[in-house]
Amino acid sequence: MAQPWKAADHGEDSLIEHELVTGEAVALDVRPASVILRGAGTMIDWLAYVGFFLLMALVVSLLFGDGIDEALAQALAISGLVFSLLVVPMVVESVSRGRSLGRWAIGARIVRDDGGAISLRHSFIRALMGVIEIFLTFGGLAVTCALLNSRSKRLGDLLAGTYSQHERVPRFSEPTFVLPPVLESWAATVDVARLPDRLSRRVAQFLRQAHQLSPTTRVRLAESLAAEVAPFVSPLPPVPAEYLLIGVADVRRNREYTSHLLERGRLDTLSPVLTGHPHGFPDR
Protein backbone atom coordinates (compact mmCIF):
# COMPACT_ATOMS: atom_id res chain seq x y z
CA MET A 1 0.00 0.00 0.00
CA ALA A 2 1.48 3.28 -1.07
CA GLN A 3 1.88 6.09 1.39
CA PRO A 4 -0.08 9.21 0.32
CA TRP A 5 1.74 12.52 0.45
CA LYS A 6 0.17 15.92 0.21
CA ALA A 7 2.02 18.38 -1.98
CA ALA A 8 3.13 21.54 -0.23
CA ASP A 9 4.26 24.93 -1.41
CA HIS A 10 7.87 25.35 -2.50
CA GLY A 11 8.20 28.84 -1.10
CA GLU A 12 10.39 29.20 1.94
CA ASP A 13 11.27 32.37 3.68
CA SER A 14 15.02 32.82 3.98
CA LEU A 15 16.90 35.51 5.83
CA ILE A 16 20.36 36.55 4.72
CA GLU A 17 21.91 38.24 7.68
CA HIS A 18 24.97 39.64 5.96
CA GLU A 19 24.53 40.32 2.24
CA LEU A 20 27.11 42.39 0.40
CA VAL A 21 26.35 43.81 -3.05
CA THR A 22 29.49 44.59 -5.05
CA GLY A 23 29.87 47.27 -7.68
CA GLU A 24 28.95 44.69 -10.36
CA ALA A 25 25.59 44.05 -8.59
CA VAL A 26 26.72 40.64 -7.32
CA ALA A 27 25.33 39.65 -3.92
CA LEU A 28 27.86 38.00 -1.59
CA ASP A 29 27.12 36.34 1.73
CA VAL A 30 29.96 37.49 4.01
CA ARG A 31 30.46 37.57 7.76
CA PRO A 32 31.80 40.65 9.53
CA ALA A 33 34.07 39.99 12.50
CA SER A 34 32.35 40.29 15.86
CA VAL A 35 33.24 42.83 18.52
CA ILE A 36 34.95 40.14 20.61
CA LEU A 37 37.11 38.96 17.71
CA ARG A 38 38.01 42.51 16.77
CA GLY A 39 38.89 43.27 20.39
CA ALA A 40 41.19 40.25 20.54
CA GLY A 41 42.91 41.21 17.29
CA THR A 42 43.29 44.82 18.41
CA MET A 43 44.90 43.75 21.69
CA ILE A 44 47.45 41.68 19.78
CA ASP A 45 48.21 44.59 17.46
CA TRP A 46 48.38 47.01 20.40
CA LEU A 47 50.91 44.82 22.19
CA ALA A 48 52.95 44.46 18.99
CA TYR A 49 53.05 48.21 18.24
CA VAL A 50 53.75 49.22 21.85
CA GLY A 51 56.45 46.55 22.01
CA PHE A 52 57.97 47.95 18.82
CA PHE A 53 58.01 51.43 20.39
CA LEU A 54 59.69 50.13 23.56
CA LEU A 55 62.25 48.30 21.41
CA MET A 56 63.07 51.52 19.58
CA ALA A 57 63.34 53.36 22.90
CA LEU A 58 65.74 50.70 24.15
CA VAL A 59 67.89 50.99 21.02
CA VAL A 60 68.03 54.79 21.35
CA SER A 61 69.00 54.57 25.01
CA LEU A 62 71.77 52.10 24.18
CA LEU A 63 73.09 54.30 21.38
CA PHE A 64 73.03 57.65 23.17
CA GLY A 65 73.23 56.56 26.79
CA ASP A 66 72.58 59.10 29.54
CA GLY A 67 74.23 61.95 27.67
CA ILE A 68 71.29 62.61 25.36
CA ASP A 69 69.78 66.09 25.45
CA GLU A 70 66.35 66.34 27.12
CA ALA A 71 64.76 68.20 24.20
CA LEU A 72 66.16 65.65 21.76
CA ALA A 73 64.87 62.83 23.95
CA GLN A 74 61.38 64.31 23.94
CA ALA A 75 61.49 64.81 20.17
CA LEU A 76 62.63 61.23 19.63
CA ALA A 77 59.93 59.93 21.98
CA ILE A 78 57.18 61.83 20.15
CA SER A 79 58.55 60.76 16.76
CA GLY A 80 58.75 57.16 17.93
CA LEU A 81 55.15 57.24 19.16
CA VAL A 82 53.90 58.70 15.88
CA PHE A 83 55.94 56.19 13.90
CA SER A 84 54.86 53.19 16.00
CA LEU A 85 51.19 54.02 16.46
CA LEU A 86 50.40 55.77 13.18
CA VAL A 87 52.91 55.08 10.43
CA VAL A 88 53.60 51.41 11.13
CA PRO A 89 49.90 50.35 11.38
CA MET A 90 49.13 52.32 8.20
CA VAL A 91 51.99 50.74 6.24
CA VAL A 92 51.31 47.21 7.51
CA GLU A 93 47.61 47.47 6.67
CA SER A 94 48.28 48.87 3.19
CA VAL A 95 51.00 46.39 2.23
CA SER A 96 49.10 43.35 3.54
CA ARG A 97 45.78 44.44 1.96
CA GLY A 98 43.91 44.84 5.23
CA ARG A 99 45.78 42.33 7.35
CA SER A 100 47.89 42.72 10.49
CA LEU A 101 49.32 40.42 13.13
CA GLY A 102 46.14 40.50 15.20
CA ARG A 103 43.80 40.07 12.22
CA TRP A 104 45.91 37.19 10.94
CA ALA A 105 45.50 35.53 14.34
CA ILE A 106 41.68 35.85 14.35
CA GLY A 107 41.23 35.26 10.61
CA ALA A 108 39.93 38.70 9.61
CA ARG A 109 40.73 41.30 6.99
CA ILE A 110 39.81 44.98 6.58
CA VAL A 111 37.89 45.55 3.33
CA ARG A 112 35.87 48.35 1.80
CA ASP A 113 32.11 48.44 2.19
CA ASP A 114 31.78 47.00 -1.31
CA GLY A 115 34.15 44.13 -0.49
CA GLY A 116 37.17 45.48 -2.36
CA ALA A 117 40.73 45.86 -1.10
CA ILE A 118 41.55 48.99 0.90
CA SER A 119 44.03 51.62 -0.25
CA LEU A 120 46.52 53.89 1.54
CA ARG A 121 43.80 56.49 2.08
CA HIS A 122 41.61 54.03 4.00
CA SER A 123 44.57 52.87 6.09
CA PHE A 124 45.58 56.43 6.95
CA ILE A 125 42.09 57.39 8.14
CA ARG A 126 41.78 54.19 10.19
CA ALA A 127 45.24 54.58 11.74
CA LEU A 128 44.65 58.27 12.54
CA MET A 129 41.32 57.56 14.23
CA GLY A 130 42.79 54.50 15.91
CA VAL A 131 45.18 56.68 17.87
CA ILE A 132 42.18 58.49 19.36
CA GLU A 133 39.61 55.72 19.81
CA ILE A 134 41.96 52.85 20.69
CA PHE A 135 45.15 54.18 22.27
CA LEU A 136 43.89 57.37 23.96
CA THR A 137 40.60 55.89 25.23
CA PHE A 138 41.97 52.34 25.73
CA GLY A 139 39.47 51.01 23.21
CA GLY A 140 36.39 52.38 24.96
CA LEU A 141 35.27 54.60 22.10
CA ALA A 142 35.90 51.88 19.52
CA VAL A 143 33.91 49.26 21.47
CA THR A 144 31.01 51.66 22.05
CA CYS A 145 30.82 52.51 18.36
CA ALA A 146 31.16 48.85 17.29
CA LEU A 147 28.28 47.80 19.53
CA LEU A 148 25.94 50.29 17.84
CA ASN A 149 26.09 48.88 14.28
CA SER A 150 25.55 45.47 12.72
CA ARG A 151 29.03 45.15 11.17
CA SER A 152 30.94 45.99 14.37
CA LYS A 153 32.47 49.08 12.79
CA ARG A 154 34.54 51.43 14.88
CA LEU A 155 34.70 55.16 14.23
CA GLY A 156 37.65 54.81 11.86
CA ASP A 157 35.69 52.31 9.76
CA LEU A 158 32.70 54.64 9.54
CA LEU A 159 34.88 57.51 8.30
CA ALA A 160 36.94 55.38 5.92
CA GLY A 161 34.05 53.27 4.59
CA THR A 162 35.52 49.94 5.67
CA TYR A 163 34.72 47.03 7.95
CA SER A 164 36.42 43.89 9.27
CA GLN A 165 35.49 40.78 7.29
CA HIS A 166 35.82 37.38 8.96
CA GLU A 167 37.49 35.07 6.45
CA ARG A 168 38.22 32.01 8.59
CA VAL A 169 35.05 29.94 8.20
CA PRO A 170 34.52 26.54 9.83
CA ARG A 171 35.34 23.49 7.76
CA PHE A 172 32.34 22.16 5.91
CA SER A 173 31.54 18.50 6.50
CA GLU A 174 29.27 16.82 3.99
CA PRO A 175 26.27 15.28 5.81
CA THR A 176 25.78 11.58 5.16
CA PHE A 177 22.63 9.52 5.13
CA VAL A 178 22.18 5.75 5.11
CA LEU A 179 19.37 3.57 3.87
CA PRO A 180 16.78 2.89 6.60
CA PRO A 181 16.66 -0.82 7.53
CA VAL A 182 12.96 -0.98 6.63
CA LEU A 183 13.85 -0.23 2.99
CA GLU A 184 16.65 -2.76 2.49
CA SER A 185 14.52 -5.38 0.74
CA TRP A 186 12.68 -2.68 -1.22
CA ALA A 187 15.96 -1.19 -2.51
CA ALA A 188 16.90 -4.48 -4.20
CA THR A 189 13.95 -4.41 -6.63
CA VAL A 190 12.77 -0.80 -6.87
CA ASP A 191 12.76 0.95 -10.25
CA VAL A 192 14.01 4.57 -10.12
CA ALA A 193 15.49 4.79 -13.62
CA ARG A 194 12.77 7.19 -14.82
CA LEU A 195 13.54 9.77 -12.12
CA PRO A 196 14.69 13.02 -13.83
CA ASP A 197 18.20 14.17 -13.04
CA ARG A 198 17.02 17.65 -12.06
CA LEU A 199 14.57 16.23 -9.52
CA SER A 200 17.25 13.87 -8.23
CA ARG A 201 19.57 16.82 -7.61
CA ARG A 202 16.82 18.63 -5.71
CA VAL A 203 16.33 15.57 -3.50
CA ALA A 204 20.06 15.35 -2.80
CA GLN A 205 20.19 19.07 -2.00
CA PHE A 206 17.29 18.74 0.43
CA LEU A 207 18.94 15.82 2.22
CA ARG A 208 22.19 17.81 2.58
CA GLN A 209 20.37 20.78 4.11
CA ALA A 210 17.65 18.95 6.07
CA HIS A 211 19.50 19.16 9.39
CA GLN A 212 19.52 22.98 9.12
CA LEU A 213 15.75 23.28 8.67
CA SER A 214 13.12 23.63 11.34
CA PRO A 215 11.02 20.47 11.95
CA THR A 216 7.90 21.96 10.36
CA THR A 217 9.73 23.16 7.26
CA ARG A 218 11.61 19.89 7.00
CA VAL A 219 8.41 17.81 6.99
CA ARG A 220 6.69 20.17 4.55
CA LEU A 221 9.53 20.11 2.03
CA ALA A 222 9.96 16.35 2.37
CA GLU A 223 6.28 15.74 1.64
CA SER A 224 6.41 18.13 -1.33
CA LEU A 225 9.43 16.41 -2.86
CA ALA A 226 7.99 12.95 -2.14
CA ALA A 227 4.83 13.89 -4.06
CA GLU A 228 7.01 14.79 -7.08
CA VAL A 229 9.18 11.69 -6.78
CA ALA A 230 6.31 9.21 -6.31
CA PRO A 231 5.25 8.95 -10.01
CA PHE A 232 8.80 7.87 -10.98
CA VAL A 233 9.25 5.21 -8.27
CA SER A 234 7.82 1.71 -8.49
CA PRO A 235 6.83 0.22 -6.11
CA LEU A 236 6.14 2.89 -3.50
CA PRO A 237 7.00 1.84 0.07
CA PRO A 238 4.62 2.70 2.96
CA VAL A 239 7.17 4.85 4.79
CA PRO A 240 7.40 8.53 5.78
CA ALA A 241 8.25 11.03 3.07
CA GLU A 242 11.84 11.66 4.15
CA TYR A 243 12.53 7.91 4.30
CA LEU A 244 11.37 7.64 0.68
CA LEU A 245 13.72 10.44 -0.39
CA ILE A 246 16.65 8.84 1.45
CA GLY A 247 15.87 5.48 -0.15
CA VAL A 248 15.62 6.92 -3.67
CA ALA A 249 18.85 8.92 -3.29
CA ASP A 250 20.70 5.91 -1.89
CA VAL A 251 19.50 3.56 -4.63
CA ARG A 252 20.44 5.98 -7.41
CA ARG A 253 23.83 6.66 -5.88
CA ASN A 254 24.70 2.98 -5.49
CA ARG A 255 23.48 2.02 -8.95
CA GLU A 256 25.32 4.90 -10.63
CA TYR A 257 28.49 3.97 -8.74
CA THR A 258 28.14 0.33 -9.83
CA SER A 259 27.56 1.45 -13.42
CA HIS A 260 30.71 3.58 -13.36
CA LEU A 261 32.73 0.65 -12.01
CA LEU A 262 31.45 -1.63 -14.77
CA GLU A 263 32.25 0.98 -17.40
CA ARG A 264 35.76 1.44 -16.03
CA GLY A 265 36.28 -2.32 -16.03
CA ARG A 266 35.23 -2.60 -19.68
CA LEU A 267 37.51 0.30 -20.64
CA ASP A 268 40.43 -1.30 -18.78
CA THR A 269 39.79 -4.54 -20.66
CA LEU A 270 39.76 -2.75 -24.01
CA SER A 271 42.69 -0.47 -23.20
CA PRO A 272 45.43 -2.80 -24.60
CA VAL A 273 43.50 -3.14 -27.86
CA LEU A 274 42.74 0.58 -28.18
CA THR A 275 46.20 1.87 -27.30
CA GLY A 276 48.39 -0.97 -28.62
CA HIS A 277 49.97 -1.31 -32.06
CA PRO A 278 49.17 -4.19 -34.42
CA HIS A 279 51.70 -6.99 -34.88
CA GLY A 280 54.19 -5.49 -32.46
CA PHE A 281 54.68 -2.33 -34.54
CA PRO A 282 57.18 -0.66 -34.67
CA ASP A 283 59.39 -3.22 -32.88
CA ARG A 284 59.09 -6.10 -35.36
C-alpha positions, 0 to 999 in steps of 0.5 A, spaced: 500 500 500 502 506 497 503 512 502 499 518 500 503 525 500 500 531 500 504 536 496 506 543 499 508 549 497 515 550 494 516 557 497 520 558 503 522 564 507 530 565 507 533 571 511 540 573 509 543 576 515 549 579 511 549 580 504 554 584 500 552 587 493 558 589 489 559 594 484 557 589 479 551 588 482 553 581 485 550 579 492 555 575 496 554 572 503 559 574 508 560 575 515 563 581 519 568 579 524 564 580 531 566 585 537 569 580 541 574 577 535 576 585 533 577 586 540 582 580 541 585 582 534 586 589 536 589 587 543 594 583 539 596 589 534 596 594 540 601 589 544 605 588 537 606 596 536 607 598 543 612 593 544 615 595 537 616 602 540 619 600 547 624 596 542 626 603 539 626 606 545 631 601 548 635 601 542 636 609 542 637 609 550 643 604 548 646 608 542 646 615 546 646 613 553 645 618 559 648 623 555 642 625 550 639 632 550 632 632 554 629 636 548 632 631 543 629 625 547 622 628 547 622 629 540 625 622 539 619 619 543 614 623 540 617 621 533 617 614 535 610 614 538 607 617 531 611 612 527 609 606 532 602 608 532 600 611 526 605 610 520 607 602 522 599 600 522 598 604 516 603 601 512 602 594 515 595 594 513 596 597 506 601 592 504 598 586 507 591 588 503 587 589 510 591 584 514 595 585 520 598 580 526 592 580 530 587 580 524 591 574 521 590 571 528 583 571 528 582 570 521 579 577 519 581 582 513 579 589 513 575 591 506 571 596 503 564 596 504 563 594 497 568 588 499 574 590 495 581 591 497 583 597 501 588 603 499 593 607 503 587 612 504 583 608 508 589 605 512 591 612 513 584 614 516 583 608 520 590 609 523 589 616 525 582 615 528 585 608 531 590 613 535 584 616 538 579 611 539 583 605 541 590 608 544 587 614 547 581 611 550 583 604 551 578 602 546 572 604 549 570 609 544 571 603 539 567 598 542 562 603 544 561 605 536 562 597 534 556 595 539 551 600 535 552 597 528 551 590 525 558 590 522 561 591 528 564 598 525 569 602 529 569 610 528 575 609 523 571 604 519 565 609 519 569 615 516 573 610 511 568 606 509 571 599 511 569 594 515 572 587 518 570 581 514 571 574 517 574 570 512 576 564 517 570 559 516 569 553 519 570 546 515 564 544 511 563 536 512 558 533 507 552 530 511 551 523 510 545 519 510 544 511 510 538 507 507 533 505 513 533 498 515 525 498 513 527 499 505 533 494 504 529 489 501 525 494 497 531 497 494 533 491 491 527 491 486 525 498 486 525 501 479 528 509 479 530 509 472 525 514 470 527 519 475 529 526 472 536 528 473 534 535 475 529 532 480 534 527 483 539 533 484 533 537 488 532 531 493 540 530 494 540 538 496 534 537 500 537 531 504 544 535 505 540 541 508 535 537 512 539 538 518 539 545 518 531 546 517 526 547 522 522 540 523 515 543 520 519 546 514 523 539 513 516 535 513 513 540 509 519 540 504 519 532 504 512 531 503 512 536 497 518 532 494 515 525 495 509 527 491 514 529 485 518 523 486 512 518 487 510 517 479 517 515 478 518 510 483 515 503 483 513 500 487 512 505 493 513 503 500 509 505 505 514 509 509 514 517 511 516 522 506 523 523 508 525 515 508 522 515 501 527 520 499 533 517 502 531 510 499 531 513 492 537 517 493 541 511 496 539 507 490 540 511 485 547 513 488 549 505 489 546 504 482 550 509 478 556 507 482 556 500 480 555 502 473 561 507 473 565 501 475 562 496 470 564 501 465 571 502 467 572 495 467 570 494 460 575 500 458 580 497 462 579 490 458 579 494 451 585 499 453 590 494 450 587 493 444 585 501 443 592 503 445 596 498 442 599 497 435 598 491 431 603 486 430 608 489 435 609 495 430 614 498 430 618 493 434 618 487 429 
